[in-house]
Amino acid sequence: MKRNLWQQLLSIPFTLLVFNSAIAMNNPPRNPEKIEECDILVIGGGLAGAGAAYEGLLMGKTVCLTEITDWVGGQISSQGTSALDERNTQRQELFFPQGYLEFRDRIGDFYGKLNLGECWVSASCFLPKDAHTILYQQLIDAARKGNGTLKWFPNTVIKDVQVEAVANGGTGEQIVSAIALSHQPQPNTPPLNSEPLSKIIEDAYSYEDSSRLKKTVIKFVPPQNDKSEVKAPWMVIEATETGEIIGLTDIPYRLGIDPLSPYEPSSSSRTTDPYCTQGFTYTFAMEKTATPQPQPEPEFYQQYAPYYSYELERLADFDLVFTYRRIYKAQPSERVTFGGIGFTKPTPGDISMQNWTWGNDYRPGTSVDNLIYTREQLQATGQLQPHGWMGGLRTETLFKGEQNAIGFYHWLVAGTTDSQLGEGVKQPHPDHIFLQGFDSPMGTAHGLSKYPYIREGRRIIGRPNYAHPDGFTVNEVDISRINYDDDYYKETLTPQEYRQLRAIIAGLEGFAVISGEISPEQAPKRSRSTIYADSVGIGHYAIDFHPCMSESPHEKPGNTEREGERRGQGQAYPFQIPLSAMIPQKIDNMIVAGKSIATSHIAAAAYRVHSFEWSSGAAAGTTAAMALDKNILPYEFTEGFAFRNSHLQALKQVLERNGNPTAFPNTSIFNQDWDDWR
């Protein structure tokens, strides 16, 4: 039987496909063929990057926006997770940033409805390919409205950045230029998106042309005008999915598990573990058909089959899983329930996007298979040497994630095993097809998303201040609703650590706990998140874990999730995005947006969804534009006592005036009643 395209692509031995990075890193760089000037360079075209570009354009700036794929939007488009993760209370109040609300409105206008697929995970599920079209037009309209200029650079990666000390009264260095590589297919070769990411990523980061890709070397620079009195001639916003520029510039950051402490009391380890990050997912789309279809088994299926599962009995229903993130509903159908969850039955023509923990999630967690290279691994592979940057990811793990995703489709339609629930639970459902092609929802010939959905990357350590002498970080205790009265915390933490934990969450009574005036058991528990005087955005989502696996490889029969990783999982209070979490150490003209802001491993599990990404991006774009207008550096917005910092107060006023909330309603240190925000 003739194999499908994805079977051909993903069964070729990995070692025959990857580009020779050792050779690439030794090649001398080419001279730039293009020079591009911009006020704001946004690196990464996901929702954080789009939010930053949107606000920068509305404020009249020239924005250069780079993206490794050819779609803007990240989660909603190139990563295929086109089901908006939102909390019901925030959705009911429509308490989101203006640009995010505009996107939601445009989705509704485009389809005539907000939930095209009648999915049950969200109020809005839609096609990834349409999300790119809608969002790109929104950015074009923002440029027109604000008299800004958008310079869009798809299929473009940053290869080198030039960082120099600048005598401008700042505290450190600045990015003065960046070298990017833009790629296109060579003549008489297939279009881009014919191969999965693992097959071209190393080629994309090489200066030299290959038989597959032709590169254009672009140098990004600030506007070439009089800069003698300017503290920073431009701003750079790091909005990549994995914290690429953080790794490339080697500024202080964390990766993976943080050690157990009163601030991270649910940590699964007494020591750091940079290899255990949350799982990543290659999404795909599948369509229900009227009749059973041939379902050839991929050559690699048996390797991954021991992993797949419905996970929980209350979720062990194929139609439930199919409609969970259904992104297109072809025709009306009756409403049914399973496990107390209601949904409309699938009908032929319905399209589902798959993003399932014990399915197409790939969850490596050791030093031999982790996806995002640590600083030590970057050094060992030569990526911190001049011209050596290759994206900072383990290509073989991307490849295995692709195979794992394809295998999950086969399990859904033909599998009869279940790793968590045992025999007799999973039944075949062959009346489906795997959607492939450039006109398919994912826009790829192979059918997988153009880029994996990344839940966790490198996270900066913010600048030290009086409350955070080791560098600013948002921690678990700043947002979690967990009741720390559990015996586990009393037994795992030392008495001193437990007293400190109870003091932290006691709010205004914290000093009484520390002084011994009241015991830890008597201390009240704060019933809201930490309030930040320098808040520039908002978010609300549960602390939601897709933990790494205990052993390598991820798909090893009998493998389990890392013990204790889900202990911190649970509801979170509505939270704020402090500007201090977006200002990195050392580099004065860079702002960080998206999943790489200064959060702990556990807090990052909540600070990662769609509306948060946009809110952080909107804050970054506004901060960058105002810093240029005021001729100050971003860290100056966070200096001194917040209420006396006129720059910060002006920034917050602009954000609020432009429809970008910095706090939830009735946010106050005296308001302890946040129970309605679930």
C-alpha positions as CSV (number, residue, x, y, z in Angstrom):
1,M,0.0,0.0,0.0
2,K,1.3,3.4,-0.9
3,R,2.3,5.4,2.2
4,N,0.9,8.8,3.1
5,L,3.1,11.8,2.8
6,W,3.6,12.1,6.6
7,Q,4.6,8.4,6.7
8,Q,7.2,9.0,4.1
9,L,8.6,12.1,5.9
10,L,8.6,10.7,9.4
11,S,10.0,7.2,8.7
12,I,13.2,8.4,7.1
13,P,16.1,7.9,9.5
14,F,16.6,11.1,11.5
15,T,20.4,11.2,11.0
16,L,19.9,11.4,7.2
17,L,17.6,14.4,7.4
18,V,19.1,16.9,9.8
19,F,21.4,19.6,8.6
20,N,25.0,19.4,9.6
21,S,25.1,22.0,12.3
22,A,28.7,21.5,13.2
23,I,29.7,22.6,9.7
24,A,27.2,25.4,9.6
25,M,28.6,26.9,12.8
26,N,32.1,27.0,11.5
27,N,31.1,28.8,8.3
28,P,31.9,32.6,8.3
29,P,28.8,34.8,8.3
30,R,27.7,36.5,5.1
31,N,27.4,40.2,4.6
32,P,23.9,41.6,5.0
33,E,21.9,41.9,1.7
34,K,19.3,44.1,3.3
35,I,19.4,46.8,6.0
36,E,16.1,47.4,7.8
37,E,15.5,50.2,10.2
38,C,12.8,50.1,12.9
39,D,11.8,51.9,16.1
40,I,10.8,48.6,17.7
41,L,12.1,45.2,16.7
42,V,9.7,42.5,17.8
43,I,11.3,39.0,17.7
44,G,8.6,36.3,17.5
45,G,5.2,36.6,15.8
46,G,3.1,34.8,18.4
47,L,0.3,36.4,20.3
48,A,2.7,38.3,22.6
49,G,4.6,39.6,19.5
50,A,1.4,40.5,17.8
51,G,0.1,42.3,20.8
52,A,3.4,44.3,21.1
53,A,3.3,45.2,17.4
54,Y,-0.3,46.2,17.5
55,E,0.2,48.7,20.3
56,G,3.5,50.0,18.8
57,L,1.7,50.6,15.5
58,L,-1.2,52.4,17.1
59,M,1.4,54.7,18.8
60,G,2.9,55.6,15.4
61,K,6.1,53.5,15.5
62,T,7.9,51.6,12.8
63,V,7.7,48.0,13.9
64,C,9.8,45.1,12.5
65,L,8.1,41.8,13.3
66,T,10.0,38.6,12.7
67,E,8.6,35.0,12.8
68,I,10.1,31.6,12.1
69,T,6.9,30.5,10.3
70,D,4.9,32.3,7.7
71,W,1.9,32.9,10.0
72,V,1.4,35.5,12.6
73,G,-0.4,34.5,15.8
74,G,1.5,31.6,17.3
75,Q,-0.9,29.6,19.5
76,I,-4.0,30.6,17.4
77,S,-2.4,29.9,14.0
78,S,1.1,28.3,13.4
79,Q,0.9,26.3,16.6
80,G,-2.7,25.2,15.8
81,T,-4.2,25.7,19.3
82,S,-7.1,27.7,17.9
83,A,-9.3,27.3,20.9
84,L,-9.0,30.3,23.2
85,D,-8.2,29.4,26.8
86,E,-10.3,31.7,29.0
87,R,-11.8,31.7,32.5
88,N,-15.5,32.0,32.6
89,T,-15.6,35.0,34.9
90,Q,-13.1,37.0,32.8
91,R,-15.0,36.0,29.6
92,Q,-18.4,37.0,31.1
93,E,-17.0,40.5,32.0
94,L,-15.2,40.7,28.6
95,F,-12.3,41.9,30.7
96,F,-9.5,41.5,28.2
97,P,-7.0,43.9,26.4
98,Q,-8.5,45.9,23.6
99,G,-6.5,44.2,20.8
100,Y,-7.5,40.7,22.1
101,L,-11.2,41.8,22.2
102,E,-10.8,43.2,18.7
103,F,-9.5,39.8,17.5
104,R,-12.4,38.0,19.1
105,D,-14.8,40.4,17.4
106,R,-13.1,39.9,14.1
107,I,-13.5,36.1,14.5
108,G,-17.2,36.6,15.1
109,D,-17.5,38.9,12.1
110,F,-15.5,36.5,9.9
111,Y,-17.7,33.5,10.6
112,G,-20.9,35.0,11.8
113,K,-20.3,33.2,15.1
114,L,-17.5,33.1,17.7
115,N,-17.5,29.3,18.1
116,L,-17.2,27.9,14.6
117,G,-16.7,24.3,15.8
118,E,-19.1,24.2,18.8
119,C,-16.2,23.0,20.9
120,W,-16.8,22.6,24.6
121,V,-13.3,23.6,25.9
122,S,-13.8,27.3,24.9
123,A,-16.3,29.9,23.8
124,S,-14.3,30.3,20.6
125,C,-12.8,27.5,18.4
126,F,-11.8,28.3,14.8
127,L,-9.5,27.4,11.9
128,P,-5.8,28.2,12.4
129,K,-5.4,29.3,8.7
130,D,-8.1,31.8,9.1
131,A,-6.7,33.1,12.4
132,H,-3.5,34.2,10.6
133,T,-5.5,36.0,7.9
134,I,-7.7,37.8,10.5
135,L,-4.8,38.8,12.8
136,Y,-2.6,40.0,10.0
137,Q,-5.3,42.3,8.7
138,Q,-5.8,43.6,12.2
139,L,-2.1,44.6,12.3
140,I,-2.4,46.3,8.9
141,D,-5.4,48.2,10.2
142,A,-3.6,49.2,13.4
143,A,-0.7,50.6,11.3
144,R,-3.2,52.7,9.2
145,K,-5.1,53.9,12.3
146,G,-2.0,54.9,14.3
147,N,0.1,56.1,11.3
148,G,2.7,53.5,12.1
149,T,4.6,51.2,9.7
150,L,4.6,47.4,9.9
151,K,7.5,45.5,8.4
152,W,6.6,41.9,8.4
153,F,9.3,39.2,8.1
154,P,7.9,35.7,7.9
155,N,10.2,32.6,7.6
156,T,12.8,34.6,9.4
157,V,15.1,33.8,12.4
158,I,17.5,35.8,14.4
159,K,21.0,34.5,14.0
160,D,23.3,37.0,15.7
161,V,22.8,40.1,18.0
162,Q,25.4,42.7,18.6
163,V,25.4,43.8,22.3
164,E,27.5,46.8,23.3
165,A,28.1,48.9,26.4
166,V,26.5,52.3,25.7
167,A,27.5,55.5,27.5
168,N,24.1,56.9,28.1
169,G,23.5,56.8,31.8
170,G,22.2,53.2,31.7
171,T,23.2,50.3,33.9
172,G,24.4,47.9,31.3
173,E,24.5,47.1,27.6
174,Q,22.2,47.5,24.7
175,I,21.4,45.5,21.6
176,V,22.7,47.8,18.8
177,S,21.9,45.5,15.8
178,A,20.5,42.1,15.0
179,I,21.3,39.8,12.1
180,A,18.4,37.7,10.7
181,L,18.2,34.9,8.1
182,S,15.1,34.8,5.9
183,H,14.5,31.7,3.9
184,Q,12.7,30.7,0.8
185,P,12.6,27.4,-1.1
186,Q,15.2,27.0,-3.8
187,P,13.9,26.9,-7.4
188,N,12.4,23.6,-8.5
189,T,12.0,22.4,-4.8
190,P,8.7,22.0,-2.9
191,P,7.0,25.0,-1.2
192,L,7.7,25.8,2.4
193,N,5.7,23.8,4.9
194,S,6.2,20.7,2.8
195,E,8.4,19.2,5.5
196,P,7.9,19.2,9.3
197,L,9.9,21.7,11.3
198,S,12.6,19.2,12.4
199,K,13.6,18.7,8.7
200,I,14.5,22.4,8.0
201,I,15.1,24.1,11.4
202,E,18.9,23.7,11.4
203,D,19.1,24.6,7.7
204,A,17.1,27.8,8.5
205,Y,19.7,28.9,11.1
206,S,22.7,28.4,8.8
207,Y,24.2,31.3,6.9
208,E,24.9,29.3,3.8
209,D,22.3,28.4,1.2
210,S,21.5,24.8,0.9
211,S,20.0,22.6,-1.9
212,R,16.6,23.2,-0.1
213,L,16.7,26.8,1.2
214,K,17.9,30.1,-0.2
215,K,18.7,32.6,2.6
216,T,18.6,36.4,2.6
217,V,20.7,38.0,5.3
218,I,19.0,41.0,6.9
219,K,20.5,43.4,9.4
220,F,18.1,45.2,11.7
221,V,19.2,48.5,13.0
222,P,17.6,51.6,14.8
223,P,16.7,54.6,12.7
224,Q,19.8,56.4,11.4
225,N,19.2,59.8,12.8
226,D,21.0,62.0,15.4
227,K,21.4,59.8,18.5
228,S,23.8,61.9,20.5
229,E,21.2,62.8,23.2
230,V,19.2,59.6,22.9
231,K,19.4,57.0,25.7
232,A,18.3,54.2,23.4
233,P,17.6,54.7,19.6
234,W,15.3,51.7,19.5
235,M,13.7,49.0,21.6
236,V,13.9,45.2,21.1
237,I,11.1,43.0,22.4
238,E,11.8,39.3,23.0
239,A,8.5,37.5,22.2
240,T,9.8,34.1,21.0
241,E,8.2,30.9,22.1
242,T,11.2,29.4,23.9
243,G,13.1,32.6,25.0
244,E,15.6,32.4,22.1
245,I,17.1,35.9,22.5
246,I,17.4,35.2,26.3
247,G,19.6,32.2,25.5
248,L,21.5,33.9,22.7
249,T,22.4,36.9,24.8
250,D,23.1,34.8,27.8
251,I,21.4,37.0,30.3
252,P,20.3,35.5,33.7
253,Y,17.4,33.1,33.3
254,R,15.8,29.9,34.7
255,L,14.7,26.8,32.9
256,G,12.6,24.0,34.3
257,I,12.0,23.2,38.0
258,D,12.8,25.7,40.7
259,P,13.9,24.4,44.1
260,L,11.4,23.9,46.9
261,S,11.1,27.0,49.0
262,P,8.5,29.1,51.0
263,Y,7.8,30.9,47.7
264,E,7.6,27.6,45.6
265,P,6.3,25.2,48.3
266,S,4.8,22.7,45.8
267,S,8.0,22.2,43.9
268,S,8.8,18.6,43.1
269,S,12.5,19.0,43.9
270,R,14.8,20.4,46.5
271,T,17.2,21.3,43.7
272,T,16.8,22.9,40.3
273,D,16.1,20.7,37.3
274,P,16.4,22.5,34.0
275,Y,15.5,19.5,31.9
276,C,12.0,19.1,33.2
277,T,9.8,21.6,31.4
278,Q,6.2,21.3,30.4
279,G,5.4,19.1,27.4
280,F,5.1,20.5,23.9
281,T,2.5,19.6,21.3
282,Y,2.4,19.3,17.6
283,T,-1.3,19.8,16.9
284,F,-3.2,18.4,13.8
285,A,-6.7,18.4,12.4
286,M,-8.8,15.4,11.6
287,E,-12.2,15.2,9.8
288,K,-15.1,12.9,10.4
289,T,-16.2,11.0,7.3
290,A,-19.5,9.2,6.5
291,T,-17.7,5.8,6.0
292,P,-14.7,4.1,7.4
293,Q,-11.4,5.0,5.7
294,P,-8.1,3.0,5.3
295,Q,-5.9,3.7,8.3
296,P,-2.4,2.4,7.5
297,E,-0.2,2.0,10.5
298,P,2.9,4.2,10.6
299,E,6.1,2.3,10.7
300,F,7.0,4.0,14.0
301,Y,3.6,3.5,15.6
302,Q,4.5,0.6,17.9
303,Q,7.3,2.7,19.4
304,Y,4.8,5.3,20.7
305,A,1.7,3.2,21.2
306,P,2.5,2.4,24.9
307,Y,2.1,6.1,25.8
308,Y,-1.4,6.9,24.5
309,S,-4.5,7.1,26.7
310,Y,-7.8,8.8,27.4
311,E,-6.1,9.4,30.8
312,L,-9.3,9.5,32.9
313,E,-12.5,7.4,32.9
314,R,-14.6,10.5,32.8
315,L,-12.9,11.4,29.5
316,A,-12.9,7.9,28.0
317,D,-15.2,8.7,25.1
318,F,-14.1,9.2,21.5
319,D,-16.8,11.7,20.7
320,L,-16.0,13.7,23.8
321,V,-12.4,14.0,22.8
322,F,-13.2,14.8,19.2
323,T,-15.6,17.7,20.2
324,Y,-13.2,19.0,22.9
325,R,-11.4,21.2,20.4
326,R,-13.7,20.8,17.4
327,I,-12.8,23.8,15.1
328,Y,-15.5,23.3,12.4
329,K,-19.1,22.1,12.7
330,A,-20.5,21.0,9.3
331,Q,-24.1,20.5,10.2
332,P,-26.5,20.7,13.2
333,S,-26.7,17.6,15.5
334,E,-28.3,16.5,18.7
335,R,-26.8,17.3,22.1
336,V,-25.5,14.5,24.3
337,T,-23.5,14.2,27.5
338,F,-20.7,12.0,28.8
339,G,-19.3,12.2,32.3
340,G,-21.5,15.2,32.9
341,I,-20.1,17.2,30.0
342,G,-22.5,18.2,27.2
343,F,-21.6,18.5,23.5
344,T,-23.2,18.2,20.1
345,K,-22.6,14.9,18.4
346,P,-20.0,14.8,15.6
347,T,-21.3,14.5,12.1
348,P,-19.5,13.9,8.7
349,G,-17.5,17.0,7.7
350,D,-16.8,18.1,11.3
351,I,-13.1,19.0,11.9
352,S,-11.3,18.5,15.2
353,M,-8.0,19.9,16.3
354,Q,-6.1,17.6,18.7
355,N,-4.1,18.7,21.7
356,W,-4.2,16.0,24.3
357,T,-1.9,15.3,27.3
358,W,-1.6,11.6,27.0
359,G,-1.8,11.9,23.2
360,N,0.2,14.3,21.0
361,D,1.9,16.0,24.0
362,Y,5.6,15.1,23.9
363,R,7.1,15.3,27.4
364,P,10.8,14.7,27.7
365,G,12.5,15.5,31.0
366,T,16.1,14.3,31.1
367,S,19.4,15.7,29.9
368,V,19.5,13.3,27.0
369,D,16.1,14.3,25.5
370,N,15.1,17.8,26.8
371,L,13.8,20.1,24.0
372,I,15.1,23.5,25.1
373,Y,18.9,23.4,25.6
374,T,20.3,24.7,28.9
375,R,23.1,27.2,29.1
376,E,25.6,24.3,29.6
377,Q,24.2,22.5,26.6
378,L,24.3,25.6,24.5
379,Q,27.9,26.0,25.4
380,A,28.7,22.4,24.6
381,T,27.1,22.6,21.2
382,G,28.9,25.8,20.3
383,Q,25.7,27.9,20.1
384,L,27.1,30.6,22.4
385,Q,30.1,31.1,20.2
386,P,30.0,33.9,17.6
387,H,27.7,33.0,14.7
388,G,26.9,29.7,16.4
389,W,23.3,30.1,17.3
390,M,21.1,27.4,15.9
391,G,17.8,28.1,17.7
392,G,18.6,26.5,21.0
393,L,16.4,23.4,20.5
394,R,17.2,19.7,20.3
395,T,16.2,18.8,16.8
396,E,15.8,15.1,17.4
397,T,13.3,15.8,20.1
398,L,11.3,17.9,17.7
399,F,11.4,15.0,15.3
400,K,10.2,12.5,17.9
401,G,7.4,14.9,18.9
402,E,6.3,14.9,15.3
403,Q,6.2,11.1,15.2
404,N,4.4,11.0,18.5
405,A,1.7,13.3,17.1
406,I,1.2,11.2,14.0
407,G,1.0,8.1,16.1
408,F,-1.7,9.6,18.3
409,Y,-3.9,10.1,15.2
410,H,-3.5,6.4,14.4
411,W,-4.3,5.5,18.0
412,L,-7.5,7.6,17.9
413,V,-8.8,5.9,14.7
414,A,-7.3,2.4,15.0
415,G,-5.9,1.9,18.5
416,T,-7.2,-0.6,21.0
417,T,-4.9,0.0,24.0
418,D,-4.9,2.5,26.8
419,S,-1.8,3.1,28.9
420,Q,-3.6,4.5,31.9
421,L,-7.0,2.7,31.8
422,G,-6.1,-0.7,30.5
423,E,-7.7,-3.1,28.0
424,G,-11.2,-2.9,26.7
425,V,-11.6,0.9,26.9
426,K,-10.3,2.1,23.5
427,Q,-12.2,1.1,20.4
428,P,-11.3,1.9,16.7
429,H,-13.0,4.8,15.0
430,P,-11.8,4.5,11.3
431,D,-14.4,6.9,9.9
432,H,-12.0,9.8,9.9
433,I,-9.2,11.3,7.8
434,F,-6.0,13.1,8.7
435,L,-6.1,16.5,7.1
436,Q,-3.1,17.5,5.0
437,G,-2.3,20.1,2.3
438,F,-1.6,23.8,2.0
439,D,-5.3,24.5,2.1
440,S,-5.8,22.3,5.2
441,P,-6.4,23.9,8.6
442,M,-2.7,23.7,9.6
443,G,-1.6,24.9,6.1
444,T,1.1,22.2,5.8
445,A,1.6,19.3,3.3
446,H,2.2,16.9,6.2
447,G,-0.7,18.0,8.3
448,L,1.1,18.9,11.5
449,S,1.2,22.4,12.9
450,K,4.0,24.6,11.5
451,Y,5.5,24.9,15.0
452,P,4.8,23.1,18.2
453,Y,2.7,24.6,21.0
454,I,5.3,25.5,23.6
455,R,4.0,25.7,27.2
456,E,7.3,26.7,28.9
457,G,10.6,28.2,27.8
458,R,13.5,30.1,29.2
459,R,12.3,32.5,31.9
460,I,14.3,35.6,32.8
461,I,15.3,36.6,36.3
462,G,14.2,40.2,36.7
463,R,16.4,42.9,38.2
464,P,17.0,42.9,41.9
465,N,15.0,45.2,44.2
466,Y,14.5,45.6,47.9
467,A,11.9,42.8,48.1
468,H,13.7,40.6,45.6
469,P,17.5,40.9,46.2
470,D,18.2,37.9,44.0
471,G,16.2,39.2,41.1
472,F,12.5,39.7,40.6
473,T,10.2,36.6,40.1
474,V,6.5,35.9,40.2
475,N,6.2,32.8,42.4
476,E,3.6,30.1,43.1
477,V,2.4,31.7,46.3
478,D,1.7,35.0,44.5
479,I,-1.2,33.5,42.5
480,S,-2.2,30.0,43.9
481,R,-5.5,29.2,45.7
482,I,-4.0,26.1,47.3
483,N,-4.6,25.6,51.0
484,Y,-1.2,25.2,52.5
485,D,-2.7,23.7,55.7
486,D,-2.1,20.3,54.2
487,D,0.2,18.1,56.3
488,Y,2.4,17.7,53.3
489,Y,3.7,21.3,53.6
490,K,4.2,21.0,57.3
491,E,6.2,17.8,56.9
492,T,8.2,18.8,53.8
493,L,9.2,22.3,54.6
494,T,11.3,23.1,57.7
495,P,9.5,24.8,60.6
496,Q,11.2,28.0,59.6
497,E,10.3,27.7,56.0
498,Y,6.7,26.8,56.9
499,R,6.4,29.9,59.1
500,Q,7.8,32.0,56.3
501,L,5.3,30.5,53.9
502,R,2.4,31.3,56.2
503,A,3.7,34.8,56.7
504,I,3.9,35.4,52.9
505,I,0.2,34.3,52.4
506,A,-1.1,36.1,55.5
507,G,-1.2,39.4,53.8
508,L,-1.4,42.3,56.2
509,E,-0.9,39.8,59.1
510,G,2.4,38.6,57.8
511,F,4.6,40.5,60.3
512,A,2.7,39.0,63.2
513,V,3.5,35.5,61.9
514,I,7.2,36.3,61.4
515,S,7.5,37.9,64.9
516,G,5.8,34.9,66.5
517,E,2.8,37.0,67.7
518,I,0.6,34.4,66.1
519,S,1.4,30.8,65.1
520,P,1.5,29.6,61.5
521,E,-1.6,27.6,62.1
522,Q,-3.5,30.7,63.3
523,A,-2.4,32.9,60.4
524,P,-5.1,33.9,57.9
525,K,-4.6,32.9,54.3
526,R,-4.6,35.7,51.7
527,S,-7.6,35.3,49.4
528,R,-6.3,37.1,46.4
529,S,-3.2,37.3,44.3
530,T,-0.2,39.5,45.0
531,I,-0.9,43.1,44.0
532,Y,1.9,44.9,42.1
533,A,2.3,48.6,42.0
534,D,4.0,48.3,38.6
535,S,1.3,46.1,37.1
536,V,1.0,46.7,33.3
537,G,-1.4,43.8,32.4
538,I,-3.6,41.0,33.6
539,G,-4.2,37.3,33.2
540,H,-6.4,34.6,34.7
541,Y,-6.0,30.8,34.3
542,A,-5.5,27.8,36.4
543,I,-2.0,26.5,37.3
544,D,-2.3,23.8,34.6
545,F,0.5,21.2,34.2
546,H,1.5,18.9,31.4
547,P,4.5,17.5,33.4
548,C,7.6,16.0,32.0
549,M,8.0,12.2,32.2
550,S,10.3,10.4,34.7
551,E,12.5,8.5,32.3
552,S,13.8,8.7,28.7
553,P,12.4,8.2,26.2
554,H,9.0,9.8,26.8
555,E,7.2,6.8,25.2
556,K,9.0,4.1,27.2
557,P,6.5,1.5,28.3
558,G,5.3,2.0,31.8
559,N,6.8,5.5,32.0
560,T,5.2,7.9,34.5
561,E,5.0,11.6,35.0
562,R,7.6,13.2,37.2
563,E,6.5,12.5,40.8
564,G,5.2,15.6,42.5
565,E,5.0,17.8,39.4
566,R,1.2,18.1,39.6
567,R,1.2,19.0,43.3
568,G,1.1,22.7,42.5
569,Q,-1.7,22.3,40.0
570,G,-5.0,24.0,40.8
571,Q,-7.0,27.2,40.7
572,A,-5.3,30.5,40.7
573,Y,-6.6,33.9,41.6
574,P,-6.8,36.6,38.8
575,F,-3.3,37.9,38.6
576,Q,-1.3,40.9,37.3
577,I,1.7,41.2,35.0
578,P,4.3,43.3,36.8
579,L,6.6,45.3,34.6
580,S,9.5,44.2,36.8
581,A,8.9,40.6,35.4
582,M,9.5,42.0,31.9
583,I,12.7,43.9,32.4
584,P,15.8,41.6,32.0
585,Q,19.1,42.1,33.7
586,K,22.1,43.5,31.8
587,I,20.4,44.7,28.6
588,D,18.8,48.1,28.9
589,N,16.8,48.3,25.7
590,M,15.2,44.9,25.7
591,I,11.7,44.1,27.0
592,V,10.5,40.5,27.5
593,A,6.9,39.5,26.6
594,G,5.0,36.2,26.6
595,K,6.0,33.0,28.4
596,S,9.6,34.1,29.1
597,I,8.8,36.8,31.7
598,A,10.1,36.3,35.2
599,T,7.9,33.6,36.6
600,S,8.7,30.5,38.5
601,H,8.1,27.0,37.0
602,I,4.8,26.7,38.8
603,A,3.5,30.2,38.2
604,A,4.5,29.8,34.5
605,A,1.8,27.1,34.2
606,A,-0.8,29.8,34.6
607,Y,1.1,32.6,32.8
608,R,1.0,30.9,29.3
609,V,-2.4,31.2,27.7
610,H,-3.8,33.3,24.9
611,S,-5.1,36.4,26.6
612,F,-2.1,36.6,28.9
613,E,0.3,36.5,26.0
614,W,-1.6,39.4,24.3
615,S,-1.7,41.4,27.5
616,S,2.0,41.1,28.1
617,G,2.7,41.9,24.5
618,A,0.5,45.0,24.6
619,A,2.3,46.1,27.8
620,A,5.7,45.6,26.1
621,G,4.7,47.5,22.9
622,T,3.3,50.4,24.9
623,T,6.3,50.5,27.2
624,A,8.7,50.4,24.3
625,A,6.9,53.2,22.5
626,M,6.7,55.4,25.6
627,A,10.3,54.8,26.5
628,L,11.3,56.1,23.1
629,D,9.0,59.1,23.4
630,K,10.2,60.0,26.9
631,N,13.8,59.2,26.1
632,I,14.2,56.8,29.0
633,L,15.1,53.2,29.4
634,P,12.5,50.6,30.3
635,Y,13.9,49.9,33.7
636,E,13.4,53.5,34.7
637,F,9.6,52.8,34.8
638,T,10.3,50.5,37.7
639,E,12.7,52.6,39.7
640,G,12.0,53.9,43.2
641,F,8.6,54.1,44.9
642,A,6.0,53.2,42.3
643,F,3.5,55.8,43.3
644,R,6.1,58.6,43.0
645,N,7.5,57.4,39.7
646,S,5.8,59.8,37.2
647,H,7.0,57.7,34.2
648,L,5.3,54.6,35.6
649,Q,2.1,56.4,36.4
650,A,2.0,57.9,32.9
651,L,2.5,54.5,31.4
652,K,-0.3,53.0,33.4
653,Q,-2.6,55.8,32.4
654,V,-1.9,55.3,28.7
655,L,-2.4,51.5,29.1
656,E,-5.8,52.0,30.8
657,R,-6.8,54.8,28.4
658,N,-6.1,52.5,25.4
659,G,-8.2,49.7,26.8
660,N,-5.4,47.5,28.3
661,P,-6.4,46.8,32.0
662,T,-3.6,46.7,34.5
663,A,-5.8,45.4,37.4
664,F,-9.0,43.5,37.8
665,P,-12.1,45.3,39.2
666,N,-11.9,46.3,42.9
667,T,-8.3,45.3,43.1
668,S,-7.0,46.6,46.5
669,I,-4.8,45.4,49.3
670,F,-7.9,45.8,51.5
671,N,-10.2,43.8,49.3
672,Q,-9.8,40.2,50.3
673,D,-13.0,38.8,48.7
674,W,-12.0,37.4,45.3
675,D,-14.1,34.2,45.5
676,D,-16.3,35.3,42.6
677,W,-13.3,35.2,40.3
678,R,-13.1,31.4,39.6
